[in-house]
Amino acid sequence: MLAGGPRQGAPRLPRLHALLSAHDRGMLAPAFDSLLTLYEAALGRAIVVGDTALSDDERRLLGLLDGSLQRHACLDCDKGSASTLDCALCSTRLMVAMAATATRAEALQ
């Protein structure tokens, strides 16, 4: 779990880095850490994490990240939080796309 649950309050970045490093993508940890922090700021609370299934918060974040949901349609937050979350979503998408491109290039070598 990255937020909520029994490890709530523990630093998230080291856990994200460990999780992503197992897939050679530890460099994405800061982007996801920032995204989660700004998502929680927009929610006005900590993200709720599902146990055996994704929570509504997790499904919403995935929808925002993959573009199937628009922030203004599913999240009511102040203009400042909205703007920074939108930037974090774009930055995270770019970082993931760059990592995917690197993976494809490595596979071709």
N, CA, C and O atoms as a MOPAC input file, in Angstrom:
PM7 MOZYME 1SCF
protein

 N      0.82900 1    -1.17700 1     0.00000 1
 C      0.00000 1     0.00000 1     0.00000 1
 C      0.87600 1     1.24500 1     0.00000 1
 O      1.89900 1     1.29100 1     0.68400 1
 N      0.47800 1     2.24100 1    -0.75900 1
 C      1.27400 1     3.45000 1    -0.84600 1
 C      0.68600 1     4.58800 1    -0.04600 1
 O      1.38600 1     5.55700 1     0.24900 1
 N     -0.55700 1     4.49900 1     0.30600 1
 C     -1.18500 1     5.51300 1     1.14600 1
 C     -2.28200 1     4.81600 1     1.93300 1
 O     -2.85300 1     3.82700 1     1.47400 1
 N     -2.57400 1     5.33100 1     3.11300 1
 C     -3.61400 1     4.72700 1     3.93700 1
 C     -3.18400 1     3.37800 1     4.47100 1
 O     -2.01800 1     3.00600 1     4.33700 1
 N     -4.09100 1     2.64300 1     5.06800 1
 C     -3.81900 1     1.29500 1     5.54500 1
 C     -2.82700 1     1.26900 1     6.68500 1
 O     -2.56300 1     2.29900 1     7.30600 1
 N     -2.27800 1     0.10500 1     6.96600 1
 C     -1.42300 1    -0.06000 1     8.11900 1
 C     -0.11700 1     0.71600 1     8.06600 1
 O      0.48600 1     0.96600 1     9.11000 1
 N      0.33200 1     1.10100 1     6.88700 1
 C      1.60500 1     1.81500 1     6.77100 1
 C      1.39700 1     3.31600 1     6.63200 1
 O      2.32900 1     4.04200 1     6.28700 1
 N      0.18200 1     3.78800 1     6.89700 1
 C     -0.11900 1     5.20100 1     6.76100 1
 C      0.84600 1     6.02700 1     7.59800 1
 O      1.14700 1     5.67600 1     8.73900 1
 N      1.32500 1     7.11700 1     7.03100 1
 C      2.24500 1     7.98000 1     7.72900 1
 C      3.69600 1     7.67500 1     7.41600 1
 O      4.56300 1     8.52100 1     7.63300 1
 N      3.97700 1     6.48400 1     6.91100 1
 C      5.34800 1     6.14200 1     6.53000 1
 C      5.69800 1     6.91900 1     5.26100 1
 O      4.82600 1     7.16700 1     4.42800 1
 N      6.97100 1     7.30600 1     5.10700 1
 C      7.35900 1     8.03500 1     3.89600 1
 C      7.02500 1     7.22500 1     2.64000 1
 O      7.35200 1     6.04200 1     2.54300 1
 N      6.37900 1     7.87600 1     1.69700 1
 C      5.89700 1     7.19700 1     0.49400 1
 C      6.99000 1     7.03400 1    -0.55300 1
 O      7.03400 1     6.00800 1    -1.23200 1
 N      7.87800 1     8.02400 1    -0.70300 1
 C      8.86800 1     7.99000 1    -1.77700 1
 C      9.76300 1     6.75200 1    -1.72500 1
 O      9.97200 1     6.12900 1    -2.76600 1
 N     10.30500 1     6.36100 1    -0.55900 1
 C     11.13800 1     5.15300 1    -0.54500 1
 C     10.36100 1     3.88900 1    -0.94500 1
 O     10.90800 1     3.00000 1    -1.59700 1
 N      9.10300 1     3.82000 1    -0.55500 1
 C      8.29100 1     2.64800 1    -0.92300 1
 C      7.99500 1     2.64600 1    -2.41400 1
 O      8.04800 1     1.60000 1    -3.06100 1
 N      7.68300 1     3.82100 1    -2.96400 1
 C      7.46400 1     3.91700 1    -4.40700 1
 C      8.73000 1     3.53700 1    -5.16900 1
 O      8.67900 1     2.79600 1    -6.15000 1
 N      9.85900 1     4.04900 1    -4.70700 1
 C     11.12300 1     3.75100 1    -5.38700 1
 C     11.41100 1     2.25300 1    -5.36400 1
 O     11.81700 1     1.68300 1    -6.37600 1
 N     11.20500 1     1.62100 1    -4.22200 1
 C     11.44600 1     0.17200 1    -4.12700 1
 C     10.51400 1    -0.59200 1    -5.06900 1
 O     10.94700 1    -1.51300 1    -5.76100 1
 N      9.26500 1    -0.21700 1    -5.09500 1
 C      8.28200 1    -0.88300 1    -5.95400 1
 C      8.64300 1    -0.71900 1    -7.42800 1
 O      8.63900 1    -1.69100 1    -8.18200 1
 N      8.95400 1     0.50200 1    -7.83400 1
 C      9.25600 1     0.77200 1    -9.23500 1
 C     10.63500 1     0.27100 1    -9.64700 1
 O     10.83800 1    -0.09900 1   -10.80300 1
 N     11.57500 1     0.25500 1    -8.72200 1
 C     12.91900 1    -0.24100 1    -9.03100 1
 C     12.90500 1    -1.72000 1    -9.37500 1
 O     13.74800 1    -2.19500 1   -10.13600 1
 N     11.96100 1    -2.43800 1    -8.82300 1
 C     11.84000 1    -3.86200 1    -9.15100 1
 C     11.55100 1    -4.06100 1   -10.64100 1
 O     11.71600 1    -5.15800 1   -11.17300 1
 N     11.11100 1    -2.97100 1   -11.31600 1
 C     10.81200 1    -3.01100 1   -12.75000 1
 C     11.74000 1    -2.07000 1   -13.52500 1
 O     11.43000 1    -1.66100 1   -14.64400 1
 N     12.88100 1    -1.73400 1   -12.91600 1
 C     13.84900 1    -0.80800 1   -13.51100 1
 C     13.24800 1     0.55400 1   -13.83700 1
 O     13.61800 1     1.17800 1   -14.83200 1
 N     12.32600 1     1.01300 1   -13.00300 1
 C     11.69200 1     2.30700 1   -13.24000 1
 C     11.66500 1     3.16300 1   -11.97300 1
 O     10.72800 1     3.93200 1   -11.76000 1
 N     12.68300 1     3.03000 1   -11.14300 1
 C     12.76500 1     3.80500 1    -9.91600 1
 C     12.75700 1     5.30200 1   -10.14900 1
 O     12.34300 1     6.06700 1    -9.27700 1
 N     13.22200 1     5.73700 1   -11.34600 1
 C     13.26100 1     7.16600 1   -11.63700 1
 C     11.86500 1     7.78200 1   -11.73000 1
 O     11.73100 1     9.00600 1   -11.71600 1
 N     10.82700 1     6.95500 1   -11.82300 1
 C      9.45800 1     7.46600 1   -11.85600 1
 C      8.90800 1     7.77200 1   -10.46600 1
 O      7.87000 1     8.42200 1   -10.34300 1
 N      9.58700 1     7.31500 1    -9.42800 1
 C      9.08000 1     7.46700 1    -8.05600 1
 C      8.79200 1     8.92000 1    -7.68200 1
 O      7.72100 1     9.18900 1    -7.13700 1
 N      9.69500 1     9.87500 1    -7.94600 1
 C      9.37900 1    11.26000 1    -7.57500 1
 C      8.14700 1    11.81100 1    -8.29100 1
 O      7.37700 1    12.57100 1    -7.70300 1
 N      7.95700 1    11.43400 1    -9.55200 1
 C      6.79000 1    11.90600 1   -10.30300 1
 C      5.50300 1    11.36600 1    -9.67500 1
 O      4.54000 1    12.11200 1    -9.49400 1
 N      5.48400 1    10.07600 1    -9.34400 1
 C      4.29700 1     9.50300 1    -8.72700 1
 C      4.08600 1    10.01900 1    -7.30900 1
 O      2.94800 1    10.20000 1    -6.87600 1
 N      5.16900 1    10.25700 1    -6.59100 1
 C      5.04500 1    10.81200 1    -5.24400 1
 C      4.40200 1    12.19800 1    -5.30400 1
 O      3.49100 1    12.50200 1    -4.53400 1
 N      4.87800 1    13.02400 1    -6.21500 1
 C      4.29500 1    14.36500 1    -6.38100 1
 C      2.83900 1    14.27500 1    -6.81700 1
 O      1.98500 1    14.99400 1    -6.29800 1
 N      2.55800 1    13.40000 1    -7.76200 1
 C      1.18400 1    13.22900 1    -8.22400 1
 C      0.26200 1    12.84000 1    -7.07300 1
 O     -0.81400 1    13.41700 1    -6.91800 1
 N      0.67300 1    11.87400 1    -6.27300 1
 C     -0.14900 1    11.44100 1    -5.14500 1
 C     -0.32700 1    12.55900 1    -4.12600 1
 O     -1.42200 1    12.74300 1    -3.59300 1
 N      0.73400 1    13.30300 1    -3.85300 1
 C      0.64300 1    14.41900 1    -2.90700 1
 C     -0.33700 1    15.47900 1    -3.39800 1
 O     -1.16300 1    15.97000 1    -2.62900 1
 N     -0.24400 1    15.83000 1    -4.68100 1
 C     -1.13400 1    16.85400 1    -5.22600 1
 C     -2.56300 1    16.34600 1    -5.38800 1
 O     -3.51000 1    17.12400 1    -5.26600 1
 N     -2.73100 1    15.06900 1    -5.65600 1
 C     -4.07100 1    14.46900 1    -5.71100 1
 C     -4.72000 1    14.53800 1    -4.33500 1
 O     -5.89300 1    14.89300 1    -4.21600 1
 N     -3.96400 1    14.20300 1    -3.30000 1
 C     -4.49900 1    14.28600 1    -1.94100 1
 C     -4.83000 1    15.72600 1    -1.56600 1
 O     -5.82100 1    15.97100 1    -0.87700 1
 N     -4.02100 1    16.67800 1    -2.00600 1
 C     -4.32300 1    18.09300 1    -1.74500 1
 C     -5.63000 1    18.49300 1    -2.42100 1
 O     -6.44100 1    19.20900 1    -1.83300 1
 N     -5.83500 1    18.03400 1    -3.64900 1
 C     -7.07900 1    18.34000 1    -4.36400 1
 C     -8.28200 1    17.66600 1    -3.69700 1
 O     -9.37200 1    18.23500 1    -3.64100 1
 N     -8.06800 1    16.44700 1    -3.19400 1
 C     -9.15200 1    15.75500 1    -2.47400 1
 C     -9.44300 1    16.42100 1    -1.13800 1
 O    -10.57200 1    16.37800 1    -0.64900 1
 N     -8.42900 1    17.03200 1    -0.55300 1
 C     -8.57300 1    17.61700 1     0.77100 1
 C     -8.44300 1    16.58900 1     1.88100 1
 O     -8.85100 1    16.82600 1     3.01800 1
 N     -7.86500 1    15.43500 1     1.53300 1
 C     -7.71900 1    14.33800 1     2.49200 1
 C     -6.76500 1    13.30700 1     1.89800 1
 O     -6.37600 1    13.39100 1     0.73300 1
 N     -6.40100 1    12.34000 1     2.72300 1
 C     -5.56500 1    11.24000 1     2.23900 1
 C     -6.36000 1    10.36400 1     1.27200 1
 O     -7.57400 1    10.21300 1     1.40600 1
 N     -5.66500 1     9.79800 1     0.31000 1
 C     -6.29600 1     8.87700 1    -0.63000 1
 C     -6.72200 1     7.60900 1     0.11800 1
 O     -6.00700 1     7.11400 1     0.98900 1
 N     -7.88000 1     7.10800 1    -0.23700 1
 C     -8.35400 1     5.84200 1     0.31900 1
 C     -7.82900 1     4.73400 1    -0.57700 1
 O     -7.99400 1     4.77500 1    -1.79600 1
 N     -7.19100 1     3.73700 1     0.04000 1
 C     -6.58500 1     2.63100 1    -0.70000 1
 C     -7.42200 1     1.37300 1    -0.49000 1
 O     -7.78300 1     1.04100 1     0.64000 1
 N     -7.72400 1     0.68500 1    -1.56800 1
 C     -8.48300 1    -0.56000 1    -1.47600 1
 C     -7.61900 1    -1.70400 1    -0.98200 1
 O     -6.39500 1    -1.68400 1    -1.11500 1
 N     -8.28000 1    -2.70300 1    -0.40900 1
 C     -7.56100 1    -3.88500 1     0.06700 1
 C     -7.44200 1    -4.93200 1    -1.03800 1
 O     -6.33800 1    -5.23400 1    -1.49300 1
 N     -8.55900 1    -5.47900 1    -1.46300 1
 C     -8.53300 1    -6.51300 1    -2.49700 1
 C     -8.96700 1    -5.98000 1    -3.86000 1
 O     -8.76300 1    -6.63300 1    -4.88300 1
 N     -9.55500 1    -4.81100 1    -3.86700 1
 C     -9.98800 1    -4.16900 1    -5.11100 1
 C     -9.62100 1    -2.69600 1    -5.02900 1
 O     -9.42000 1    -2.15900 1    -3.93900 1
 N     -9.53400 1    -2.05100 1    -6.17200 1
 C     -9.21900 1    -0.63100 1    -6.19100 1
 C    -10.32400 1     0.17400 1    -5.52700 1
 O    -11.50600 1    -0.13400 1    -5.68100 1
 N     -9.93700 1     1.20100 1    -4.79200 1
 C    -10.90100 1     2.11400 1    -4.17300 1
 C    -11.40800 1     3.09300 1    -5.23000 1
 O    -10.85500 1     3.16900 1    -6.32700 1
 N    -12.45500 1     3.83700 1    -4.90000 1
 C    -12.94300 1     4.88200 1    -5.80100 1
 C    -11.85000 1     5.91500 1    -6.06100 1
 O    -11.70000 1     6.38700 1    -7.18800 1
 N    -11.07900 1     6.27300 1    -5.02000 1
 C     -9.98200 1     7.22600 1    -5.19500 1
 C     -8.94800 1     6.69800 1    -6.17600 1
 O     -8.48000 1     7.43900 1    -7.04100 1
 N     -8.58900 1     5.43900 1    -6.05400 1
 C     -7.60000 1     4.84600 1    -6.95900 1
 C     -8.12700 1     4.77800 1    -8.38900 1
 O     -7.40100 1     5.09100 1    -9.33300 1
 N     -9.38600 1     4.37100 1    -8.55500 1
 C     -9.97300 1     4.32300 1    -9.89700 1
 C    -10.02200 1     5.71300 1   -10.52300 1
 O     -9.73700 1     5.87900 1   -11.70900 1
 N    -10.38500 1     6.71400 1    -9.71500 1
 C    -10.43400 1     8.08600 1   -10.22000 1
 C     -9.03900 1     8.55000 1   -10.64000 1
 O     -8.88100 1     9.14300 1   -11.70700 1
 N     -8.04100 1     8.29000 1    -9.82300 1
 C     -6.68100 1     8.70900 1   -10.16900 1
 C     -6.19600 1     8.02700 1   -11.44700 1
 O     -5.58100 1     8.67000 1   -12.29700 1
 N     -6.46400 1     6.74800 1   -11.58500 1
 C     -6.08100 1     6.04800 1   -12.81800 1
 C     -6.79900 1     6.63300 1   -14.02600 1
 O     -6.20100 1     6.78500 1   -15.09200 1
 N     -8.07000 1     6.95900 1   -13.86800 1
 C     -8.82600 1     7.58800 1   -14.95900 1
 C     -8.27100 1     8.95400 1   -15.32500 1
 O     -8.18800 1     9.30200 1   -16.50300 1
 N     -7.89300 1     9.72200 1   -14.32000 1
 C     -7.26900 1    11.01900 1   -14.58600 1
 C     -5.93700 1    10.84100 1   -15.30900 1
 O     -5.61900 1    11.58500 1   -16.23600 1
 N     -5.17700 1     9.86300 1   -14.88300 1
 C     -3.86300 1     9.62400 1   -15.47300 1
 C     -3.95500 1     9.11300 1   -16.90400 1
 O     -3.17600 1     9.52800 1   -17.76200 1
 N     -4.90500 1     8.21000 1   -17.16800 1
 C     -5.00300 1     7.68000 1   -18.53800 1
 C     -5.86900 1     8.55100 1   -19.45400 1
 O     -5.99200 1     8.27100 1   -20.64600 1
 N     -6.46200 1     9.59900 1   -18.89700 1
 C     -7.23400 1    10.53400 1   -19.70600 1
 C     -8.68800 1    10.15900 1   -19.91300 1
 O     -9.41500 1    10.88500 1   -20.59200 1
 N     -9.13300 1     9.04800 1   -19.34700 1
 C    -10.53300 1     8.65700 1   -19.51200 1
 C    -11.46400 1     9.49900 1   -18.63800 1
 O    -12.67300 1     9.52100 1   -18.86900 1
 N    -10.91500 1    10.18800 1   -17.64000 1
 C    -11.68800 1    11.11500 1   -16.80300 1
 C    -11.06400 1    12.50100 1   -16.89300 1
 O     -9.84500 1    12.64100 1   -16.99300 1
 N    -11.90000 1    13.50600 1   -16.85800 1
 C    -11.43600 1    14.89000 1   -16.83600 1
 C    -11.54700 1    15.41900 1   -15.41000 1
 O    -12.57800 1    15.24700 1   -14.76000 1
 N    -10.49100 1    16.05900 1   -14.92600 1
 C    -10.45200 1    16.51200 1   -13.54800 1
 C    -11.64400 1    17.38900 1   -13.18900 1
 O    -12.25100 1    17.19400 1   -12.13700 1
 N    -11.98800 1    18.34100 1   -14.03300 1
 C    -13.08300 1    19.26500 1   -13.72900 1
 C    -14.43200 1    18.55600 1   -13.62100 1
 O    -15.35900 1    19.08600 1   -13.00700 1
 N    -14.55100 1    17.37900 1   -14.20400 1
 C    -15.81200 1    16.64400 1   -14.18000 1
 C    -15.93200 1    15.68900 1   -12.99000 1
 O    -17.03600 1    15.25400 1   -12.66200 1
 N    -14.81100 1    15.35800 1   -12.34100 1
 C    -14.88900 1    14.33800 1   -11.29300 1
 C    -14.26000 1    14.75800 1    -9.96900 1
 O    -14.27600 1    13.98800 1    -9.00900 1
 N    -13.70800 1    15.96300 1    -9.90300 1
 C    -13.02300 1    16.39500 1    -8.68900 1
 C    -13.27200 1    17.87600 1    -8.48000 1
 O    -12.87900 1    18.70100 1    -9.30500 1
 N    -13.92000 1    18.20900 1    -7.38400 1
 C    -14.23400 1    19.59000 1    -7.06500 1
 C    -13.16600 1    20.12100 1    -6.11000 1
 O    -13.14000 1    19.75800 1    -4.93400 1
 N    -12.29000 1    20.97700 1    -6.62100 1
 C    -11.22500 1    21.53800 1    -5.78600 1
 C    -10.97400 1    22.98600 1    -6.20200 1
 O    -11.45000 1    23.43900 1    -7.24300 1
 N    -10.21800 1    23.70100 1    -5.37000 1
 C     -9.92900 1    25.10100 1    -5.68500 1
 C     -9.03200 1    25.20300 1    -6.92000 1
 O     -8.39500 1    24.23300 1    -7.33300 1
 N     -9.00300 1    26.39500 1    -7.49000 1
 C     -8.28700 1    26.62600 1    -8.75000 1
 C     -6.79700 1    26.30600 1    -8.64200 1
 O     -6.22100 1    25.73500 1    -9.56800 1
 N     -6.17100 1    26.66600 1    -7.52900 1
 C     -4.74900 1    26.39300 1    -7.35200 1
 C     -4.44900 1    24.90900 1    -7.31100 1
 O     -3.51600 1    24.44100 1    -7.96400 1
 N     -5.24600 1    24.15900 1    -6.53700 1
 C     -5.06400 1    22.70300 1    -6.46800 1
 C     -5.32900 1    22.06700 1    -7.82300 1
 O     -4.62800 1    21.14200 1    -8.23100 1
 N     -6.34100 1    22.56400 1    -8.51600 1
 C     -6.67800 1    22.02700 1    -9.83900 1
 C     -5.52800 1    22.22700 1   -10.81600 1
 O     -5.16200 1    21.30900 1   -11.55000 1
 N     -4.96500 1    23.41700 1   -10.82500 1
 C     -3.87700 1    23.73200 1   -11.74800 1
 C     -2.63400 1    22.87600 1   -11.46900 1
 O     -2.03100 1    22.33400 1   -12.39500 1
 N     -2.26000 1    22.75800 1   -10.20300 1
 C     -1.06700 1    21.96200 1    -9.90000 1
 C     -1.29100 1    20.48100 1   -10.15500 1
 O     -0.37600 1    19.78300 1   -10.59000 1
 N     -2.50200 1    19.99100 1    -9.88800 1
 C     -2.80100 1    18.59000 1   -10.18300 1
 C     -2.75600 1    18.34200 1   -11.68600 1
 O     -2.21900 1    17.32800 1   -12.13100 1
 N     -3.31300 1    19.25700 1   -12.46900 1
 C     -3.26600 1    19.10700 1   -13.92900 1
 C     -1.82300 1    19.03900 1   -14.42200 1
 O     -1.50200 1    18.22900 1   -15.29100 1
 N     -0.95900 1    19.88200 1   -13.87500 1
 C      0.46200 1    19.85600 1   -14.25500 1
 C      1.11500 1    18.53400 1   -13.85200 1
 O      1.88700 1    17.96100 1   -14.62100 1
 N      0.80700 1    18.05300 1   -12.65100 1
 C      1.38000 1    16.78100 1   -12.19000 1
 C      0.90600 1    15.62200 1   -13.06100 1
 O      1.67900 1    14.70900 1   -13.35200 1
 N     -0.34200 1    15.65100 1   -13.47200 1
 C     -0.85300 1    14.59600 1   -14.35800 1
 C     -0.09400 1    14.60500 1   -15.68500 1
 O      0.32200 1    13.55400 1   -16.17300 1
 N      0.08500 1    15.78300 1   -16.26200 1
 C      0.82200 1    15.88900 1   -17.53100 1
 C      2.26800 1    15.43700 1   -17.36900 1
 O      2.78800 1    14.69900 1   -18.20600 1
 N      2.91400 1    15.87500 1   -16.30200 1
 C      4.30700 1    15.49500 1   -16.06100 1
 C      4.45400 1    13.99000 1   -15.88100 1
 O      5.38300 1    13.38100 1   -16.41000 1
 N      3.53600 1    13.39900 1   -15.13500 1
 C      3.60500 1    11.95400 1   -14.89300 1
 C      3.36800 1    11.19500 1   -16.18700 1
 O      4.04100 1    10.19900 1   -16.45200 1
 N      2.42400 1    11.65000 1   -16.99400 1
 C      2.18600 1    11.00200 1   -18.29200 1
 C      3.45000 1    11.05300 1   -19.15600 1
 O      3.81400 1    10.06400 1   -19.79300 1
 N      4.10800 1    12.20400 1   -19.17100 1
 C      5.34000 1    12.34100 1   -19.95800 1
 C      6.43400 1    11.40700 1   -19.44700 1
 O      7.11600 1    10.75500 1   -20.23700 1
 N      6.59700 1    11.34300 1   -18.14100 1
 C      7.62900 1    10.47600 1   -17.56900 1
 C      7.35100 1     9.00300 1   -17.88200 1
 O      8.26900 1     8.25200 1   -18.21100 1
 N      6.09800 1     8.59900 1   -17.78100 1
 C      5.73600 1     7.21100 1   -18.08800 1
 C      5.97300 1     6.93300 1   -19.56900 1
 O      6.47600 1     5.86800 1   -19.92700 1
 N      5.61400 1     7.88000 1   -20.42800 1
 C      5.83900 1     7.70200 1   -21.87200 1
 C      7.33000 1     7.60900 1   -22.18200 1
 O      7.73800 1     6.79800 1   -23.01400 1
 N      8.13800 1     8.42000 1   -21.53000 1
 C      9.58400 1     8.35500 1   -21.73800 1
 C     10.14400 1     7.01500 1   -21.27300 1
 O     11.01600 1     6.44400 1   -21.92800 1
 N      9.64700 1     6.51500 1   -20.15000 1
 C     10.10300 1     5.21200 1   -19.64700 1
 C      9.69300 1     4.09900 1   -20.60600 1
 O     10.46100 1     3.16900 1   -20.84900 1
 N      8.48200 1     4.19700 1   -21.15000 1
 C      8.01300 1     3.18300 1   -22.09700 1
 C      8.84700 1     3.21900 1   -23.37300 1
 O      9.17000 1     2.17100 1   -23.93100 1
 N      9.19800 1     4.41000 1   -23.83600 1
 C     10.03700 1     4.55100 1   -25.02300 1
 C     11.41700 1     3.94600 1   -24.77300 1
 O     11.97500 1     3.27200 1   -25.63900 1
 N     11.95800 1     4.19200 1   -23.59000 1
 C     13.26200 1     3.61100 1   -23.24400 1
 C     13.19700 1     2.09900 1   -23.20900 1
 O     14.13400 1     1.42500 1   -23.63500 1
 N     12.09000 1     1.55500 1   -22.70000 1
 C     11.91100 1     0.10200 1   -22.64500 1
 C     11.88400 1    -0.48700 1   -24.05800 1
 O     12.50500 1    -1.51800 1   -24.31900 1
 N     11.16000 1     0.17500 1   -24.96600 1
 C     11.09900 1    -0.29400 1   -26.35100 1
 C     12.47300 1    -0.22800 1   -27.00700 1
 O     12.86900 1    -1.15100 1   -27.71800 1
 N     13.20100 1     0.86500 1   -26.76900 1
 C     14.53100 1     1.01800 1   -27.36400 1
 C     15.49200 1    -0.04300 1   -26.82000 1
 O     16.30500 1    -0.58900 1   -27.56500 1
 N     15.39700 1    -0.33100 1   -25.52700 1
 C     16.24100 1    -1.37700 1   -24.93000 1
 C     15.91700 1    -2.74500 1   -25.51500 1
 O     16.81200 1    -3.56900 1   -25.70100 1
 N     14.65200 1    -2.98900 1   -25.80200 1
 C     14.24600 1    -4.28100 1   -26.34500 1
 C     14.76600 1    -4.47600 1   -27.76200 1
 O     14.98900 1    -5.60600 1   -28.19600 1
 N     14.95900 1    -3.37800 1   -28.47900 1
 C     15.43200 1    -3.47400 1   -29.85600 1
 C     16.93900 1    -3.64000 1   -29.95300 1
 O     17.45600 1    -3.95500 1   -31.02500 1
 N     17.64400 1    -3.43600 1   -28.86500 1
 C     19.10400 1    -3.54700 1   -28.90000 1
 C     19.55800 1    -4.96800 1   -28.70400 1
 O     20.75800 1    -5.23900 1   -28.70600 1

